[in-house]
Amino acid sequence: MGILWTLVIGLVAGIIAKLLMPGKDPGGFIITILLGIAGAFVATYLGQAIGWYEVGQQAGLIGAVVGAVIILVVYRLVRRRG
């Protein structure tokens, strides 16, 4: 159930990240949502490593949005250079 919840939070985080960072993204809306899901997983595991979350506890919506925005910025930088 934890992974499913992280996927749902990541989906919402991807949509919010797209709204926070408008503009033309390489890959479009679907890639942004997938990056949001990846951001939720990164926020979860990074938060557990730092000690913000207990093992088995998922990142909240704010952490997932921050992770999604960070991954989206990195993705845009990599896609522009490539």
C-alpha positions in Angstrom: 0.0 0.0 0.0 2.9 2.3 0.6 4.2 2.2 -2.9 0.7 2.8 -4.3 0.3 5.8 -2.0 3.7 7.2 -3.2 2.5 6.8 -6.8 -0.7 8.7 -6.1 1.2 11.5 -4.2 3.7 11.6 -7.1 1.0 11.9 -9.7 -0.5 14.9 -7.8 3.0 16.3 -7.2 3.8 16.1 -10.9 0.7 18.0 -11.8 1.5 20.7 -9.1 5.1 20.9 -10.3 3.9 21.5 -13.9 1.7 24.3 -12.6 4.5 25.8 -10.6 7.0 25.6 -13.5 5.0 26.5 -16.6 6.7 26.5 -20.0 7.6 24.1 -22.7 9.0 20.9 -21.2 10.8 18.4 -23.3 8.6 15.3 -23.3 5.3 17.1 -22.4 2.8 16.6 -19.6 3.2 12.8 -19.3 7.0 13.1 -18.7 6.3 15.8 -16.1 3.9 13.5 -14.2 6.4 10.6 -14.4 9.1 13.0 -13.0 6.6 13.9 -10.2 6.3 10.2 -9.3 10.1 9.9 -9.3 10.3 13.1 -7.1 7.9 11.4 -4.6 10.1 8.4 -4.4 13.3 10.5 -4.1 11.7 12.6 -1.4 10.6 9.5 0.4 14.0 7.7 0.4 16.0 10.9 1.0 13.7 11.9 3.9 14.2 8.4 5.4 18.0 8.7 5.0 18.1 12.1 6.6 15.7 11.0 9.4 12.7 13.1 8.6 10.6 10.1 8.0 10.5 6.7 9.7 11.3 3.6 7.7 8.0 2.7 5.9 6.7 6.2 6.1 6.1 8.1 2.8 6.9 11.7 2.0 4.0 14.1 2.2 2.7 16.1 -0.6 5.0 19.1 0.0 8.1 16.9 0.1 7.0 15.2 -3.1 6.3 18.5 -4.9 9.8 19.8 -3.8 11.3 16.6 -5.1 9.4 16.8 -8.4 10.4 20.4 -8.9 14.1 19.6 -8.3 14.0 16.6 -10.7 12.1 18.8 -13.3 14.8 21.5 -13.1 17.6 18.9 -13.5 15.7 17.2 -16.4 15.3 20.6 -18.2 19.0 21.3 -17.8 20.0 17.9 -19.1 17.6 18.0 -22.0 18.8 21.4 -23.1 22.4 20.4 -23.2 21.8 17.1 -25.0 
